[in-house]
Amino acid sequence: MDRTAFVIATAIVLLMAFAMGWFTHWLLHRFARGSGTDLSEMDRLAQSLHEAEETRDQAILYLESREEELSNQINQTEAELRAAMEGLRDARQEAEEMRAYIERMHANS
């Protein structure tokens, strides 16, 4: 066998091996993909995933609105607390003024 015939024979053997490998891969892929029940199961799982994502999005929106509502309540409560503390400070000051006035009145009598 001369050199050219050897190269041609080797090329044919390699081409046949490649073709057999490709065909085997195609067959395995075809059978491994599964039957229609597997596809329906995948569709069902995809639908469940979609529903779960929608539920998650709704939960996030609810939590964001609830957080905003609670932040508003906290701000309102803090404002009321500041007003109450101011009123208490004014009442204490007025009480001190009244005590001082009463003490002056008792001292003058």
C-alpha positions, 0 to 999 in steps of 0.5 A: 500500500503506497502513501496516497492509498494509506491517507485515503483509507485513513480519511475514510475510516475517520469519516466513518467513525465520525458519521457513526458517532454523530448518528449514535449521538443523534439516536441517544438525544432523540430517545433521551428527550423522552416521550410526550409525558415528559414534555407535558411534565416540563410544561406543567413545571414551567407553568408552576414556575411562572405562577410562583414568580407571579406570586413572588412579584405580588408579595414583593409589591405587598411588602413594599406598600406595607413598608411605605404604610408603616414608614408613614405611620412611624413618621406620624407617630414621631411627629405626634411624640414631638408635639406631645413632648413640646406640650409637656415642656410648655406645661412644666414651664407653666407649672413652674411659673405658677409655683413661683407665683404662688410662693411669691404670694405666700411670701408677700402675705 
